[in-house]
Amino acid sequence: MMDRRGVLGLPMRLAVAMVIVSVCVPSLVYATETFKADSDVSEAASEVEKMVSAADSVYYSGYGSACTIYVSIPAGCEIIIGGEDQDAYTMRVTYDGDVKKTVYTQRPMIQFLGGPVTVTGSPELRFECVSEDGIYGVKVTYV
């Protein structure tokens, strides 16, 4: 004689397994998306460090010095260099339009002249030490 408990209990076990999977999937999807966003922001932040180093180099070299660097910004991220007021001393990493990280130039405080520059994709950038109206700073342009 066959034991029918396994056959009768199978639908209930499948139903419980489906409930567990349906509860776990949304949280796994959220965690994966958050990890990707954090990873992209971290990658963009490492490019910011490279740009800060280039700005330091030309600023310390003095008026007229310049250098070019290549950067690679992940999709969904932007780096905004300079701006108005205190933003003129910063580089900001944005992800989907929200500022995720702000890096201030320090020792010395380097002012980025010429208004804000938004960097996306994989461009070549030129950093040049310039003077505008008696203010020394670094101007960033696309090459």
Accessible surface in RSA format (square Angstrom, percent):
REM  Atomic radii and reference values for relative SASA: ProtOr
REM  Chains: A
REM  Algorithm: Lee & Richards
REM  Probe-radius: 1.40
REM  Slices: 20
REM RES _ NUM      All-atoms   Total-Side   Main-Chain    Non-polar    All polar
REM                ABS   REL    ABS   REL    ABS   REL    ABS   REL    ABS   REL
RES MET A   1   237.88 123.2 144.53  95.7  93.35 222.3 124.94 106.2 112.94 149.6
RES MET A   2   163.33  84.6 147.43  97.6  15.90  37.9 115.05  97.8  48.28  64.0
RES ASP A   3    92.14  64.5  64.52  64.2  27.62  65.3  41.79  98.4  50.35  50.2
RES ARG A   4   171.14  71.9 166.85  85.1   4.29  10.2  48.08  65.7 123.06  74.6
RES ARG A   5   185.56  77.9 176.25  89.8   9.31  22.2  80.94 110.6 104.62  63.4
RES GLY A   6    45.25  55.8   0.00   N/A  45.25  55.8  35.76  98.1   9.49  21.3
RES VAL A   7   109.04  71.7 101.25  91.7   7.79  18.8 103.63  90.0   5.41  14.7
RES LEU A   8   134.08  74.7 115.26  82.5  18.83  47.3 117.37  82.4  16.72  45.0
RES GLY A   9    23.60  29.1   0.00   N/A  23.60  29.1  23.45  64.4   0.15   0.3
RES LEU A  10    95.37  53.1  95.24  68.1   0.13   0.3  95.37  67.0   0.00   0.0
RES PRO A  11    84.51  61.6  76.50  69.7   8.01  29.1  79.56  65.7   4.95  30.8
RES MET A  12   131.54  68.1 126.87  84.0   4.67  11.1 116.00  98.6  15.54  20.6
RES ARG A  13   167.90  70.5 160.74  81.9   7.16  17.0  53.67  73.3 114.23  69.2
RES LEU A  14   103.61  57.7 103.30  73.9   0.32   0.8 103.52  72.7   0.10   0.3
RES ALA A  15    51.55  47.4  42.93  66.3   8.62  19.6  50.47  71.1   1.08   2.9
RES VAL A  16    77.78  51.2  76.09  68.9   1.69   4.1  77.72  67.5   0.06   0.2
RES ALA A  17    47.13  43.3  42.69  65.9   4.43  10.1  46.74  65.8   0.38   1.0
RES MET A  18   128.53  66.6 127.00  84.0   1.53   3.6  97.18  82.6  31.35  41.5
RES VAL A  19    92.78  61.1  91.63  83.0   1.15   2.8  92.71  80.6   0.07   0.2
RES ILE A  20   101.64  57.8  99.18  73.9   2.47   5.9 101.64  73.2   0.00   0.0
RES VAL A  21    80.94  53.3  78.86  71.4   2.08   5.0  80.94  70.3   0.00   0.0
RES SER A  22    70.75  59.8  53.63  71.6  17.12  39.4  47.76 101.7  22.99  32.2
RES VAL A  23   104.87  69.0  90.80  82.2  14.07  33.9  95.94  83.4   8.93  24.2
RES CYS A  24    56.19  42.5  54.33  60.6   1.86   4.4  14.73  37.3  41.46  44.7
RES VAL A  25    70.72  46.5  70.56  63.9   0.16   0.4  70.72  61.4   0.00   0.0
RES PRO A  26    82.03  59.8  70.87  64.6  11.16  40.6  77.19  63.7   4.84  30.1
RES SER A  27    69.77  59.0  58.99  78.7  10.78  24.8  51.49 109.6  18.28  25.6
RES LEU A  28   113.60  63.3 112.69  80.6   0.90   2.3 113.12  79.4   0.48   1.3
RES VAL A  29    76.06  50.1  72.87  66.0   3.19   7.7  75.98  66.0   0.08   0.2
RES TYR A  30   153.08  71.5 151.48  86.2   1.60   4.2 110.91  83.3  42.17  52.0
RES ALA A  31    54.21  49.8  46.08  71.1   8.13  18.5  49.82  70.2   4.39  11.6
RES THR A  32    90.76  64.6  85.78  87.0   4.98  11.9  65.80  88.4  24.96  37.7
RES GLU A  33   109.24  62.7 101.18  76.5   8.06  19.2  43.12  83.4  66.12  54.0
RES THR A  34    51.59  36.7  46.90  47.6   4.69  11.2  46.70  62.7   4.89   7.4
RES PHE A  35   146.58  73.3 143.38  88.8   3.19   8.3 146.01  88.5   0.57   1.6
RES LYS A  36   115.72  56.5 113.38  69.6   2.34   5.6  93.51  84.2  22.21  23.7
RES ALA A  37    20.03  18.4  20.03  30.9   0.00   0.0  20.03  28.2   0.00   0.0
RES ASP A  38    88.09  61.7  81.65  81.3   6.44  15.2  26.85  63.2  61.25  61.1
RES SER A  39    51.12  43.2  40.35  53.8  10.77  24.8  15.39  32.8  35.73  50.1
RES ASP A  40    12.71   8.9  12.71  12.7   0.00   0.0   0.00   0.0  12.71  12.7
RES VAL A  41    22.75  15.0  22.75  20.6   0.00   0.0  22.75  19.8   0.00   0.0
RES SER A  42    71.40  60.3  61.57  82.2   9.83  22.6  29.46  62.7  41.94  58.8
RES GLU A  43    84.80  48.7  77.82  58.9   6.97  16.6  31.68  61.3  53.12  43.4
RES ALA A  44     0.00   0.0   0.00   0.0   0.00   0.0   0.00   0.0   0.00   0.0
RES ALA A  45    12.76  11.7  12.43  19.2   0.34   0.8  12.76  18.0   0.00   0.0
RES SER A  46    63.86  54.0  51.81  69.2  12.05  27.7  44.93  95.7  18.93  26.5
RES GLU A  47    25.12  14.4  25.12  19.0   0.00   0.0   0.03   0.1  25.09  20.5
RES VAL A  48     0.00   0.0   0.00   0.0   0.00   0.0   0.00   0.0   0.00   0.0
RES GLU A  49    94.53  54.3  89.40  67.6   5.13  12.2  47.10  91.1  47.43  38.7
RES LYS A  50    88.43  43.1  79.62  48.8   8.82  21.0  57.59  51.8  30.84  32.9
RES MET A  51     0.00   0.0   0.00   0.0   0.00   0.0   0.00   0.0   0.00   0.0
RES VAL A  52    21.13  13.9  21.13  19.1   0.00   0.0  21.13  18.4   0.00   0.0
RES SER A  53    68.76  58.1  62.23  83.0   6.53  15.0  28.22  60.1  40.54  56.8
RES ALA A  54     8.32   7.7   2.19   3.4   6.13  13.9   7.77  10.9   0.55   1.5
RES ALA A  55     0.00   0.0   0.00   0.0   0.00   0.0   0.00   0.0   0.00   0.0
RES ASP A  56    36.33  25.5  36.33  36.2   0.00   0.0  10.14  23.9  26.20  26.1
RES SER A  57    62.13  52.5  51.61  68.9  10.51  24.2  29.09  61.9  33.04  46.3
RES VAL A  58     3.90   2.6   3.42   3.1   0.47   1.1   3.90   3.4   0.00   0.0
RES TYR A  59    60.26  28.1  51.15  29.1   9.11  23.7  19.55  14.7  40.70  50.2
RES TYR A  60   148.43  69.3 116.81  66.5  31.62  82.3  99.64  74.9  48.79  60.1
RES SER A  61    80.65  68.1  40.15  53.6  40.49  93.3  23.96  51.0  56.69  79.4
RES GLY A  62    25.28  31.2   0.00   N/A  25.28  31.2  25.28  69.4   0.00   0.0
RES TYR A  63   154.17  72.0 123.79  70.4  30.38  79.1  75.57  56.8  78.61  96.9
RES GLY A  64    45.34  55.9   0.00   N/A  45.34  55.9  23.31  64.0  22.02  49.3
RES SER A  65    28.98  24.5  18.33  24.5  10.65  24.5  28.00  59.6   0.97   1.4
RES ALA A  66    41.17  37.9   9.20  14.2  31.97  72.7   9.31  13.1  31.86  84.4
RES CYS A  67    40.48  30.6  31.01  34.6   9.47  22.3  35.88  90.9   4.60   5.0
RES THR A  68    64.45  45.8  41.64  42.2  22.81  54.4  17.28  23.2  47.16  71.3
RES ILE A  69    31.31  17.8  26.02  19.4   5.28  12.7  31.31  22.5   0.00   0.0
RES TYR A  70   148.22  69.2 142.96  81.3   5.26  13.7 108.54  81.6  39.67  48.9
RES VAL A  71     4.50   3.0   0.00   0.0   4.50  10.9   2.19   1.9   2.32   6.3
RES SER A  72    55.31  46.7  54.45  72.7   0.86   2.0  30.42  64.8  24.88  34.9
RES ILE A  73     9.05   5.2   0.00   0.0   9.05  21.8   0.06   0.0   8.99  24.4
RES PRO A  74    19.87  14.5   7.75   7.1  12.12  44.1  18.74  15.5   1.13   7.0
RES ALA A  75    92.99  85.5  68.32 105.4  24.67  56.1  80.01 112.7  12.99  34.4
RES GLY A  76    41.98  51.8   0.00   N/A  41.98  51.8  25.84  70.9  16.14  36.2
RES CYS A  77     4.62   3.5   0.00   0.0   4.62  10.9   0.00   0.0   4.62   5.0
RES GLU A  78    63.76  36.6  63.76  48.2   0.00   0.0  12.91  25.0  50.85  41.5
RES ILE A  79     0.00   0.0   0.00   0.0   0.00   0.0   0.00   0.0   0.00   0.0
RES ILE A  80    34.81  19.8  34.81  25.9   0.00   0.0  34.81  25.1   0.00   0.0
RES ILE A  81     1.16   0.7   0.85   0.6   0.31   0.8   0.85   0.6   0.31   0.9
RES GLY A  82     0.00   0.0   0.00   N/A   0.00   0.0   0.00   0.0   0.00   0.0
RES GLY A  83    12.25  15.1   0.00   N/A  12.25  15.1   4.09  11.2   8.16  18.3
RES GLU A  84   128.75  73.9 121.70  92.1   7.05  16.8  56.32 108.9  72.43  59.1
RES ASP A  85   120.41  84.3  95.60  95.2  24.81  58.7  32.92  77.5  87.49  87.3
RES GLN A  86   117.70  65.8 111.88  81.8   5.82  13.9  42.84  91.2  74.86  56.8
RES ASP A  87    49.40  34.6  49.40  49.2   0.00   0.0   0.45   1.1  48.95  48.8
RES ALA A  88     4.55   4.2   4.55   7.0   0.00   0.0   4.55   6.4   0.00   0.0
RES TYR A  89    62.19  29.0  62.19  35.4   0.00   0.0  29.44  22.1  32.75  40.4
RES THR A  90     0.16   0.1   0.16   0.2   0.00   0.0   0.16   0.2   0.00   0.0
RES MET A  91     0.00   0.0   0.00   0.0   0.00   0.0   0.00   0.0   0.00   0.0
RES ARG A  92    28.47  12.0  28.47  14.5   0.00   0.0  10.57  14.4  17.90  10.8
RES VAL A  93     0.00   0.0   0.00   0.0   0.00   0.0   0.00   0.0   0.00   0.0
RES THR A  94     5.63   4.0   5.63   5.7   0.00   0.0   4.62   6.2   1.01   1.5
RES TYR A  95    38.08  17.8  37.23  21.2   0.85   2.2  13.94  10.5  24.14  29.8
RES ASP A  96   109.77  76.9  76.93  76.6  32.84  77.6  37.67  88.7  72.10  71.9
RES GLY A  97    67.38  83.1   0.00   N/A  67.38  83.1  33.33  91.5  34.04  76.2
RES ASP A  98    85.12  59.6  81.87  81.5   3.24   7.7  17.07  40.2  68.05  67.9
RES VAL A  99    82.86  54.5  54.22  49.1  28.64  69.0  54.22  47.1  28.64  77.7
RES LYS A 100   112.46  54.9  78.19  48.0  34.27  81.6  34.62  31.2  77.84  82.9
RES LYS A 101    87.04  42.5  81.16  49.8   5.88  14.0  32.98  29.7  54.06  57.6
RES THR A 102    52.79  37.5  28.77  29.2  24.02  57.2  16.89  22.7  35.91  54.3
RES VAL A 103    20.28  13.3  17.07  15.5   3.21   7.7  20.15  17.5   0.13   0.4
RES TYR A 104   104.49  48.8  93.02  52.9  11.47  29.8  59.75  44.9  44.74  55.2
RES THR A 105     0.45   0.3   0.08   0.1   0.37   0.9   0.45   0.6   0.00   0.0
RES GLN A 106   110.24  61.6  94.89  69.3  15.36  36.6  24.55  52.3  85.69  65.0
RES ARG A 107   205.60  86.3 184.65  94.1  20.94  49.9  80.08 109.4 125.52  76.1
RES PRO A 108    37.57  27.4  28.34  25.8   9.24  33.6  37.07  30.6   0.50   3.1
RES MET A 109   103.10  53.4  86.71  57.4  16.39  39.0  76.18  64.8  26.92  35.7
RES ILE A 110     0.02   0.0   0.02   0.0   0.00   0.0   0.02   0.0   0.00   0.0
RES GLN A 111    40.52  22.7  39.48  28.9   1.04   2.5   2.78   5.9  37.74  28.6
RES PHE A 112     5.52   2.8   2.33   1.4   3.19   8.3   2.33   1.4   3.19   9.1
RES LEU A 113    15.42   8.6  10.52   7.5   4.89  12.3  12.40   8.7   3.02   8.1
RES GLY A 114    52.61  64.9   0.00   N/A  52.61  64.9  18.40  50.5  34.21  76.6
RES GLY A 115    26.19  32.3   0.00   N/A  26.19  32.3  16.63  45.6   9.56  21.4
RES PRO A 116    80.27  58.5  57.93  52.8  22.34  81.2  57.93  47.8  22.34 138.8
RES VAL A 117    25.84  17.0  21.77  19.7   4.06   9.8  25.84  22.4   0.00   0.0
RES THR A 118    62.92  44.7  49.48  50.2  13.44  32.0  27.51  36.9  35.41  53.5
RES VAL A 119     0.00   0.0   0.00   0.0   0.00   0.0   0.00   0.0   0.00   0.0
RES THR A 120    65.23  46.4  57.95  58.8   7.28  17.3  26.89  36.1  38.34  58.0
RES GLY A 121    36.87  45.5   0.00   N/A  36.87  45.5  32.80  90.0   4.06   9.1
RES SER A 122    85.36  72.1  53.21  71.0  32.14  74.0  34.81  74.1  50.54  70.8
RES PRO A 123    21.37  15.6  10.58   9.6  10.79  39.2  21.14  17.5   0.23   1.4
RES GLU A 124    46.10  26.5  39.65  30.0   6.45  15.4   6.53  12.6  39.58  32.3
RES LEU A 125     0.00   0.0   0.00   0.0   0.00   0.0   0.00   0.0   0.00   0.0
RES ARG A 126    91.68  38.5  91.53  46.7   0.15   0.4  23.25  31.8  68.42  41.5
RES PHE A 127     0.00   0.0   0.00   0.0   0.00   0.0   0.00   0.0   0.00   0.0
RES GLU A 128    50.05  28.7  50.05  37.9   0.00   0.0   1.62   3.1  48.42  39.5
RES CYS A 129     3.15   2.4   2.85   3.2   0.29   0.7   0.00   0.0   3.15   3.4
RES VAL A 130    22.63  14.9  22.63  20.5   0.00   0.0  22.63  19.7   0.00   0.0
RES SER A 131    43.19  36.5  19.33  25.8  23.85  54.9   9.45  20.1  33.74  47.3
RES GLU A 132    65.80  37.8  59.62  45.1   6.18  14.7  32.59  63.0  33.22  27.1
RES ASP A 133   150.03 105.1 105.85 105.4  44.18 104.5  39.89  93.9 110.14 109.8
RES GLY A 134    65.80  81.1   0.00   N/A  65.80  81.1  34.03  93.4  31.77  71.2
RES ILE A 135    82.98  47.2  79.91  59.5   3.07   7.4  82.98  59.8   0.00   0.0
RES TYR A 136   120.65  56.3 109.29  62.2  11.35  29.5  67.14  50.5  53.51  66.0
RES GLY A 137     0.00   0.0   0.00   N/A   0.00   0.0   0.00   0.0   0.00   0.0
RES VAL A 138     0.00   0.0   0.00   0.0   0.00   0.0   0.00   0.0   0.00   0.0
RES LYS A 139    76.09  37.1  75.13  46.1   0.96   2.3  27.72  24.9  48.37  51.5
RES VAL A 140     5.45   3.6   0.87   0.8   4.57  11.0   0.87   0.8   4.57  12.4
RES THR A 141    55.66  39.6  52.28  53.0   3.38   8.1  47.70  64.1   7.97  12.0
RES TYR A 142   110.69  51.7  87.07  49.5  23.63  61.5  80.04  60.1  30.65  37.8
RES VAL A 143   106.38  70.0  46.11  41.7  60.27 145.2  72.74  63.2  33.64  91.2
END  Absolute sums over single chains surface
CHAIN  1 A     9084.6       7461.4       1623.2       5455.2       3629.4
END  Absolute sums over all chains
TOTAL          9084.6       7461.4       1623.2       5455.2       3629.4
